[in-house]
Amino acid sequence: MSLNQDKSKLSEVEHIKEKSKYLEGTLQDSLRDEVTGNLYAQDQQLIKFHGSYVQYDREVEKERKAQKLEPLYSFMIRVRVPGGIATAEQWQVIDDLATKYGMPTLKLTTRQAFELHNIFKHNLRQTIKEINASALSSIAACGDVNRNVMNTVNPYTSAIHDDVQAVAMKVTEHLTPRTTAYYKIWVNEEQVVGPHEEAPVEEPIYGKTYLPRKFKITFAIPPYNDTDVFAHDLGLIAIEENNTLVGFNVSVGGGMGMTFGDDTTYPRLGTVIGFAPVDQITDVCEQIVTVQRDYGNRESRKHSRLKYTIDRLGLSFFTNELAKRLAQPLQAAKPFHFTTNGDSYGWVKAANGKWFNTLYIEGGRVKDNEQWQLRKGLRAIADILDGGDFRLTGNQNVVIGNVTEAQKPLVEELLEQYGINKHQQVSTLHQHSIACVALNLCPLANAEAERYLPSLIDKIHLLLHNNGIGEEPITIRMTGCPNGCGRPYLGEIGFVGRAPGKYNLYLGASFNGDRLNVLYKEALDENEIIQTLDPLITRYAKEKNQAEHFGDFLVRKQIIQHPAAT
């Protein structure tokens, strides 16, 4: 039985979705309203399905209140990049849009998407229209649907990368909402991206009220877990035999979000429930989505993700229900092994003879400053890159991909000219870090993340350097709130903002992303963070085994009490 029989108990968002005419709502009226820079309350929910959130600059809020002005509302637009691969021409378009309509930077997200910030309401329609003209899209980049499908982006990691990417693209297309409202509102029904349907439309997979909450799918190709496959509702682990993709192990129930002070909310790693051959994967994805559609909690949005559905009903119930819906049952999971959830940097030549160069992008923010001109340099590369591409990683970095032998010296020259190569000379701590946007733009943030983490890492790196292990790789994740956008609970060192300048410290995740960290201390300021980490790093340097990672050391020495180790 579904949990949601009594409609009087449904959350307000469920009623908004049901009345929305498949996500159209009153968005067009909201966009025409010139009295406010915001949208009507119900449309603030619906626009998420179209790939946008309302934001405001929190640093000028007090001043505007004193002037009796509403907050300085603007919008974030998230652009889906399935599998993380964008053409050079698409990079040019996104770069142009940031200049014309938004903050003059690009944000590369932890889920292989672009974000444009500070888009004002009167520019929303034109911005999204131009995104679609580039054969990218913002539909389903947010909202209670399957979002951007991730995949390992480095083809040199495996001969099967292109085959996995093809499956990821197929899953993306299959699970994209069928509503015509997106095209009607944003591109005047000139449909460039997405399936064509005649109105009135029905959603064959999602139904009128879509999913209870967001749904995230990622692919990973062992031995690299650079997409954090266990952090997602549905993870698909590629299985390779004799250089051939034979199928995927299926992981379900991952998710990072939690709420402070509410023990009924928690991060959870996905559970591997079996193996499916390639030709079955689209059906497996659809049926897992439909189980969540039918049994997910629609009363409490805090408890509506798939992880809570599985834990509430039991894994055996979930797998039995899934088996009833599948054309073929899942097989036993096949062996696999992950070594890291980080990126590998620098130039590598792939089997196709093309070159791929992974660049570190601090906090995923593509911008220019006095030291280097990252944004201008990458744009210059996009302008000359014939047949190459830009690949967004799950760690907020970018790979300049499919560079020919002839073009490689030209790309390298531009990397030098704009100071980008010099910017790559950072510690391994920086290279293994992730930070969410947080302040000043995210309304949920309690503390800084993107703007603060680099300076904190400098201080932590000094601790390592003083102990003779300055280049030891340790994953560090920071978010401004507990919702987990930067996957802080998978950092060997994780910081979650409690208040301005105060962070909960989490320790003990694995280096390859298959073990969560645990809360170590609460509400620490910077001095307390350094004072707490200093003796731990000193002990690690003296007592670690050869090639032992920091998180594994803390668990082995029982410095943290990890449930998985008991």
TIRO-49816 format. One record per residue (C-alpha): residue number from 0; residue in one letter; y negated, x, z. Coordinates in steps of 0.25 Angstrom, whole numbers, padded with zeros to 4 digits. Layout:
NUM,a,Y,X,Z
...
% end
This chain:
0,m,0000,0000,0000
1,s,-0014,0005,-0003
2,l,-0023,0007,0009
3,n,-0034,-0001,0003
4,q,-0031,-0016,0003
5,d,-0043,-0021,0011
6,k,-0055,-0019,0002
7,s,-0064,-0022,0014
8,k,-0060,-0008,0020
9,l,-0063,0000,0007
10,s,-0074,0010,0007
11,e,-0087,0006,0001
12,v,-0085,0016,-0010
13,e,-0072,0008,-0014
14,h,-0081,-0005,-0016
15,i,-0091,0003,-0024
16,k,-0080,0008,-0034
17,e,-0074,-0006,-0035
18,k,-0088,-0012,-0039
19,s,-0092,0000,-0048
20,k,-0086,-0005,-0061
21,y,-0079,0008,-0063
22,l,-0089,0017,-0057
23,e,-0101,0011,-0064
24,g,-0108,0004,-0053
25,t,-0123,0003,-0053
26,l,-0124,0018,-0057
27,q,-0133,0015,-0069
28,d,-0143,0007,-0060
29,s,-0143,0018,-0050
30,l,-0146,0028,-0060
31,r,-0158,0019,-0065
32,d,-0164,0017,-0051
33,e,-0176,0027,-0051
34,v,-0180,0023,-0036
35,t,-0170,0033,-0031
36,g,-0163,0046,-0035
37,n,-0150,0040,-0029
38,l,-0140,0030,-0034
39,y,-0136,0016,-0027
40,a,-0126,0018,-0016
41,q,-0114,0013,-0024
42,d,-0118,0022,-0036
43,q,-0118,0034,-0027
44,q,-0103,0032,-0025
45,l,-0100,0029,-0040
46,i,-0108,0040,-0046
47,k,-0098,0050,-0039
48,f,-0087,0045,-0049
49,h,-0097,0049,-0060
50,g,-0098,0063,-0055
51,s,-0110,0063,-0046
52,y,-0115,0062,-0032
53,v,-0129,0059,-0026
54,q,-0135,0071,-0019
55,y,-0148,0075,-0013
56,d,-0155,0088,-0009
57,r,-0153,0088,0006
58,e,-0163,0099,0008
59,v,-0175,0090,0004
60,e,-0170,0078,0011
61,k,-0178,0079,0023
62,e,-0191,0082,0015
63,r,-0189,0070,0006
64,k,-0186,0061,0018
65,a,-0199,0065,0024
66,q,-0206,0061,0011
67,k,-0198,0047,0012
68,l,-0190,0051,-0001
69,e,-0176,0049,-0004
70,p,-0167,0061,-0004
71,l,-0168,0069,-0017
72,y,-0156,0063,-0024
73,s,-0149,0070,-0035
74,f,-0134,0070,-0040
75,m,-0123,0080,-0042
76,i,-0115,0078,-0054
77,r,-0101,0084,-0054
78,v,-0095,0088,-0068
79,r,-0080,0087,-0069
80,v,-0074,0100,-0076
81,p,-0059,0097,-0077
82,g,-0051,0109,-0074
83,g,-0064,0117,-0072
84,i,-0066,0121,-0087
85,a,-0080,0118,-0093
86,t,-0084,0123,-0107
87,a,-0096,0133,-0108
88,e,-0103,0121,-0115
89,q,-0100,0112,-0103
90,w,-0106,0123,-0094
91,q,-0118,0123,-0102
92,v,-0120,0108,-0101
93,i,-0118,0108,-0085
94,d,-0128,0120,-0084
95,d,-0138,0113,-0093
96,l,-0137,0100,-0084
97,a,-0140,0108,-0072
98,t,-0153,0113,-0078
99,k,-0157,0100,-0083
100,y,-0154,0090,-0072
101,g,-0149,0097,-0059
102,m,-0149,0108,-0050
103,p,-0149,0121,-0059
104,t,-0135,0125,-0054
105,l,-0121,0122,-0057
106,k,-0111,0119,-0046
107,l,-0096,0122,-0048
108,t,-0088,0114,-0039
109,t,-0075,0117,-0032
110,r,-0068,0107,-0041
111,q,-0072,0113,-0054
112,a,-0084,0104,-0057
113,f,-0098,0106,-0060
114,e,-0109,0100,-0051
115,l,-0123,0097,-0055
116,h,-0133,0095,-0044
117,n,-0147,0089,-0042
118,i,-0145,0079,-0054
119,f,-0156,0068,-0052
120,k,-0152,0054,-0055
121,h,-0160,0052,-0067
122,n,-0153,0064,-0073
123,l,-0139,0060,-0069
124,r,-0135,0052,-0082
125,q,-0140,0063,-0092
126,t,-0133,0074,-0084
127,i,-0119,0067,-0084
128,k,-0121,0063,-0098
129,e,-0123,0077,-0102
130,i,-0111,0081,-0094
131,n,-0102,0072,-0101
132,a,-0108,0077,-0115
133,s,-0102,0090,-0111
134,a,-0088,0084,-0110
135,l,-0089,0086,-0095
136,s,-0090,0074,-0085
137,s,-0094,0070,-0071
138,i,-0085,0057,-0071
139,a,-0075,0058,-0059
140,a,-0081,0071,-0054
141,c,-0084,0064,-0041
142,g,-0079,0050,-0035
143,d,-0066,0043,-0032
144,v,-0058,0048,-0044
145,n,-0051,0061,-0048
146,r,-0061,0072,-0049
147,n,-0062,0084,-0057
148,v,-0048,0090,-0060
149,m,-0047,0105,-0056
150,n,-0039,0116,-0062
151,t,-0038,0131,-0061
152,v,-0047,0136,-0071
153,n,-0043,0150,-0074
154,p,-0033,0150,-0086
155,y,-0029,0165,-0083
156,t,-0022,0160,-0070
157,s,-0011,0154,-0078
158,a,-0006,0151,-0092
159,i,-0005,0136,-0089
160,h,-0020,0134,-0086
161,d,-0023,0127,-0099
162,d,-0011,0118,-0097
163,v,-0016,0114,-0082
164,q,-0030,0112,-0087
165,a,-0025,0102,-0098
166,v,-0018,0094,-0087
167,a,-0030,0094,-0078
168,m,-0038,0089,-0090
169,k,-0028,0078,-0092
170,v,-0028,0074,-0078
171,t,-0044,0074,-0078
172,e,-0044,0065,-0090
173,h,-0033,0055,-0084
174,l,-0040,0053,-0071
175,t,-0055,0052,-0076
176,p,-0060,0038,-0073
177,r,-0060,0029,-0085
178,t,-0073,0022,-0081
179,t,-0084,0021,-0092
180,a,-0095,0020,-0081
181,y,-0097,0035,-0081
182,y,-0099,0035,-0096
183,k,-0108,0022,-0096
184,i,-0117,0028,-0085
185,w,-0118,0042,-0089
186,v,-0115,0044,-0104
187,n,-0119,0031,-0109
188,e,-0105,0028,-0113
189,e,-0104,0040,-0122
190,q,-0091,0045,-0116
191,v,-0090,0060,-0118
192,v,-0080,0063,-0107
193,g,-0069,0054,-0102
194,p,-0059,0043,-0106
195,h,-0065,0032,-0115
196,e,-0063,0018,-0109
197,e,-0069,0004,-0113
198,a,-0076,-0003,-0102
199,p,-0073,-0010,-0094
200,v,-0065,0001,-0089
201,e,-0053,0002,-0079
202,e,-0048,0014,-0071
203,p,-0033,0015,-0074
204,i,-0031,0025,-0063
205,y,-0042,0023,-0053
206,g,-0045,0008,-0053
207,k,-0058,0002,-0050
208,t,-0060,0009,-0037
209,y,-0055,0023,-0041
210,l,-0049,0032,-0030
211,p,-0052,0031,-0015
212,r,-0059,0045,-0016
213,k,-0060,0057,-0025
214,f,-0048,0064,-0030
215,k,-0046,0078,-0034
216,i,-0036,0085,-0043
217,t,-0034,0100,-0046
218,f,-0025,0109,-0054
219,a,-0021,0123,-0049
220,i,-0013,0134,-0056
221,p,-0005,0143,-0046
222,p,-0007,0153,-0041
223,y,-0022,0149,-0041
224,n,-0027,0137,-0032
225,d,-0041,0139,-0037
226,t,-0043,0124,-0037
227,d,-0038,0121,-0023
228,v,-0027,0112,-0028
229,f,-0023,0107,-0014
230,a,-0037,0103,-0010
231,h,-0036,0091,-0020
232,d,-0030,0077,-0020
233,l,-0021,0081,-0032
234,g,-0018,0096,-0035
235,l,-0009,0100,-0047
236,i,-0003,0114,-0046
237,a,0001,0119,-0059
238,i,0016,0124,-0060
239,e,0018,0135,-0071
240,e,0032,0139,-0076
241,n,0033,0150,-0087
242,n,0018,0149,-0090
243,t,0020,0134,-0092
244,l,0013,0123,-0084
245,v,0025,0114,-0080
246,g,0017,0105,-0070
247,f,0010,0104,-0057
248,n,0013,0103,-0042
249,v,0006,0091,-0037
250,s,-0003,0092,-0024
251,v,-0009,0079,-0017
252,g,-0018,0076,-0006
253,g,-0028,0088,-0005
254,g,-0042,0086,-0001
255,m,-0053,0094,0007
256,g,-0062,0083,0013
257,m,-0063,0080,0027
258,t,-0073,0074,0037
259,f,-0078,0081,0050
260,g,-0073,0074,0062
261,d,-0063,0066,0055
262,d,-0049,0071,0057
263,t,-0044,0060,0047
264,t,-0050,0068,0036
265,y,-0045,0082,0032
266,p,-0043,0092,0021
267,r,-0029,0092,0015
268,l,-0021,0100,0005
269,g,-0013,0094,-0006
270,t,0002,0092,-0004
271,v,0011,0096,-0016
272,i,0020,0084,-0019
273,g,0027,0089,-0032
274,f,0026,0094,-0046
275,a,0023,0086,-0059
276,p,0025,0091,-0073
277,v,0013,0092,-0082
278,d,0015,0079,-0090
279,q,0015,0071,-0077
280,i,0003,0077,-0070
281,t,-0007,0066,-0075
282,d,0002,0055,-0070
283,v,0003,0062,-0057
284,c,-0012,0064,-0055
285,e,-0014,0049,-0059
286,q,-0004,0044,-0050
287,i,-0008,0052,-0038
288,v,-0022,0047,-0041
289,t,-0017,0032,-0041
290,v,-0010,0034,-0028
291,q,-0023,0038,-0021
292,r,-0030,0027,-0028
293,d,-0021,0017,-0022
294,y,-0018,0023,-0008
295,g,-0031,0031,-0005
296,n,-0040,0026,0006
297,r,-0051,0018,0001
298,e,-0057,0014,0014
299,s,-0060,0028,0020
300,r,-0066,0038,0010
301,k,-0064,0049,0020
302,h,-0049,0046,0019
303,s,-0047,0043,0004
304,r,-0043,0055,-0002
305,l,-0029,0057,-0007
306,k,-0025,0067,0005
307,y,-0028,0055,0015
308,t,-0020,0045,0006
309,i,-0008,0055,0007
310,d,-0009,0058,0021
311,r,-0011,0043,0025
312,l,0001,0038,0017
313,g,0010,0050,0018
314,l,0013,0060,0007
315,s,0027,0054,0004
316,f,0020,0040,0002
317,f,0011,0047,-0008
318,t,0021,0054,-0016
319,n,0030,0042,-0016
320,e,0019,0033,-0021
321,l,0015,0044,-0032
322,a,0030,0045,-0036
323,k,0030,0030,-0039
324,r,0018,0031,-0048
325,l,0022,0044,-0056
326,a,0030,0043,-0069
327,q,0038,0055,-0064
328,p,0040,0060,-0050
329,l,0034,0073,-0045
330,q,0044,0085,-0045
331,a,0045,0095,-0034
332,a,0033,0104,-0033
333,k,0035,0118,-0039
334,p,0032,0131,-0032
335,f,0018,0137,-0034
336,h,0009,0147,-0027
337,f,-0006,0148,-0025
338,t,-0013,0161,-0022
339,t,-0028,0158,-0021
340,n,-0038,0146,-0022
341,g,-0049,0156,-0027
342,d,-0054,0160,-0040
343,s,-0051,0173,-0047
344,y,-0064,0180,-0052
345,g,-0068,0188,-0065
346,w,-0063,0190,-0079
347,v,-0048,0187,-0083
348,k,-0042,0186,-0096
349,a,-0033,0173,-0099
350,a,-0021,0172,-0107
351,n,-0029,0166,-0118
352,g,-0037,0179,-0120
353,k,-0050,0173,-0114
354,w,-0057,0178,-0102
355,f,-0060,0170,-0089
356,n,-0070,0175,-0079
357,t,-0071,0168,-0065
358,l,-0085,0169,-0058
359,y,-0088,0166,-0044
360,i,-0099,0156,-0042
361,e,-0105,0155,-0028
362,g,-0103,0141,-0023
363,g,-0100,0136,-0037
364,r,-0115,0136,-0039
365,v,-0119,0141,-0053
366,k,-0134,0145,-0051
367,d,-0144,0156,-0054
368,n,-0150,0165,-0043
369,e,-0158,0178,-0042
370,q,-0145,0186,-0042
371,w,-0138,0180,-0054
372,q,-0139,0169,-0064
373,l,-0126,0163,-0063
374,r,-0130,0150,-0070
375,k,-0137,0156,-0081
376,g,-0126,0166,-0083
377,l,-0115,0156,-0084
378,r,-0124,0148,-0094
379,a,-0126,0160,-0102
380,i,-0111,0162,-0103
381,a,-0108,0147,-0106
382,d,-0118,0149,-0118
383,i,-0110,0160,-0124
384,l,-0096,0156,-0120
385,d,-0089,0152,-0133
386,g,-0076,0144,-0129
387,g,-0077,0148,-0115
388,d,-0077,0140,-0103
389,f,-0082,0139,-0088
390,r,-0071,0136,-0078
391,l,-0075,0130,-0064
392,t,-0066,0135,-0053
393,g,-0062,0127,-0041
394,n,-0069,0138,-0033
395,q,-0083,0135,-0039
396,n,-0082,0147,-0048
397,v,-0082,0147,-0064
398,v,-0073,0154,-0074
399,i,-0080,0158,-0087
400,g,-0067,0155,-0096
401,n,-0061,0157,-0109
402,v,-0071,0169,-0113
403,t,-0066,0176,-0125
404,e,-0065,0191,-0126
405,a,-0078,0192,-0134
406,q,-0086,0183,-0125
407,k,-0082,0190,-0112
408,p,-0092,0202,-0113
409,l,-0103,0192,-0116
410,v,-0099,0183,-0104
411,e,-0098,0196,-0095
412,e,-0112,0200,-0100
413,l,-0118,0187,-0096
414,l,-0111,0188,-0082
415,e,-0118,0201,-0080
416,q,-0131,0197,-0086
417,y,-0133,0185,-0076
418,g,-0128,0193,-0064
419,i,-0115,0184,-0063
420,n,-0105,0196,-0062
421,k,-0113,0202,-0051
422,h,-0112,0188,-0044
423,q,-0097,0189,-0044
424,q,-0097,0201,-0035
425,v,-0095,0193,-0022
426,s,-0085,0193,-0011
427,t,-0071,0187,-0012
428,l,-0076,0178,-0001
429,h,-0087,0172,-0010
430,q,-0077,0171,-0022
431,h,-0067,0163,-0013
432,s,-0078,0153,-0008
433,i,-0082,0139,-0011
434,a,-0094,0131,-0006
435,c,-0098,0116,-0009
436,v,-0112,0112,-0012
437,a,-0115,0107,0002
438,l,-0130,0107,0005
439,n,-0140,0104,0000
440,l,-0134,0094,-0010
441,c,-0122,0088,-0004
442,p,-0125,0076,0005
443,l,-0112,0079,0013
444,a,-0114,0093,0016
445,n,-0116,0097,0031
446,a,-0119,0112,0028
447,e,-0121,0122,0017
448,a,-0110,0127,0008
449,e,-0113,0132,-0006
450,r,-0127,0138,-0002
451,y,-0121,0145,0011
452,l,-0107,0149,0009
453,p,-0110,0162,0001
454,s,-0119,0168,0012
455,l,-0108,0165,0023
456,i,-0098,0171,0014
457,d,-0106,0184,0014
458,k,-0105,0184,0029
459,i,-0090,0181,0029
460,h,-0088,0192,0018
461,l,-0095,0202,0027
462,l,-0085,0199,0038
463,l,-0074,0202,0028
464,h,-0081,0215,0023
465,n,-0083,0220,0037
466,n,-0068,0219,0039
467,g,-0064,0226,0027
468,i,-0059,0213,0019
469,g,-0072,0210,0012
470,e,-0065,0206,-0001
471,e,-0054,0197,0006
472,p,-0054,0184,-0001
473,i,-0056,0172,0008
474,t,-0058,0158,0003
475,i,-0071,0152,0009
476,r,-0075,0137,0007
477,m,-0088,0130,0012
478,t,-0092,0116,0012
479,g,-0104,0109,0018
480,c,-0095,0097,0023
481,p,-0081,0094,0025
482,n,-0078,0086,0012
483,g,-0072,0099,0006
484,c,-0078,0100,-0007
485,g,-0077,0115,-0006
486,r,-0063,0114,-0001
487,p,-0067,0121,0012
488,y,-0054,0118,0019
489,l,-0047,0128,0009
490,g,-0055,0140,0013
491,e,-0049,0151,0021
492,i,-0063,0150,0027
493,g,-0069,0136,0026
494,f,-0083,0131,0030
495,v,-0086,0116,0031
496,g,-0101,0112,0034
497,r,-0103,0105,0047
498,a,-0118,0105,0048
499,p,-0129,0114,0042
500,g,-0124,0129,0045
501,k,-0112,0124,0052
502,y,-0097,0125,0046
503,n,-0083,0122,0051
504,l,-0075,0134,0048
505,y,-0061,0132,0042
506,l,-0051,0143,0041
507,g,-0037,0146,0036
508,a,-0035,0140,0022
509,s,-0026,0148,0012
510,f,-0032,0157,0001
511,n,-0024,0149,-0009
512,g,-0028,0135,-0005
513,d,-0015,0129,0001
514,r,-0019,0129,0016
515,l,-0031,0122,0022
516,n,-0040,0129,0032
517,v,-0043,0123,0046
518,l,-0055,0121,0055
519,y,-0058,0134,0063
520,k,-0072,0132,0069
521,e,-0082,0121,0068
522,a,-0097,0121,0065
523,l,-0100,0136,0064
524,d,-0113,0142,0059
525,e,-0113,0155,0051
526,n,-0113,0164,0063
527,e,-0101,0157,0069
528,i,-0094,0157,0056
529,i,-0095,0172,0055
530,q,-0092,0174,0070
531,t,-0079,0166,0068
532,l,-0075,0172,0055
533,d,-0078,0187,0059
534,p,-0066,0189,0068
535,l,-0056,0181,0059
536,i,-0060,0190,0047
537,t,-0059,0202,0056
538,r,-0045,0198,0060
539,y,-0041,0195,0046
540,a,-0045,0208,0041
541,k,-0037,0216,0052
542,e,-0025,0207,0053
543,k,-0022,0200,0039
544,n,-0010,0203,0031
545,q,-0011,0209,0017
546,a,-0017,0199,0007
547,e,-0018,0188,0018
548,h,-0029,0178,0016
549,f,-0038,0175,0027
550,g,-0033,0160,0029
551,d,-0019,0165,0030
552,f,-0022,0175,0040
553,l,-0029,0165,0049
554,v,-0017,0156,0048
555,r,-0007,0167,0050
556,k,-0014,0172,0063
557,q,-0016,0158,0068
558,i,-0031,0160,0069
559,i,-0031,0146,0063
560,q,-0021,0136,0066
561,h,-0017,0130,0053
562,p,-0008,0118,0053
563,a,-0001,0123,0040
564,a,0003,0135,0047
565,t,0009,0129,0060
% end
